[in-house]
Amino acid sequence: MESLIVLIPLSVLLILIALKAFLWAVNSGQFDDLDREAARILEDDDLPAGKEGRSP
């Protein structure tokens, strides 16, 4: 029973930290353009072998 005195405030503190991190992410624009980030992996932006500055 004495452990609840520690665990309940600790869990509330962790929830508040997680909520603050989530709100920071939303307010800083982390979730603004999810479709663009999903499609970015499909784009081919590799340079040809001769353009990298290395000799073939």
Secondary structure, DSSP 8 states (H G I E B T S, - for coil): -HHHHHHHHHHHHHHHHHHHHHHHHHHTTTTS-HHHHHHHTTS-----GGGSSS--
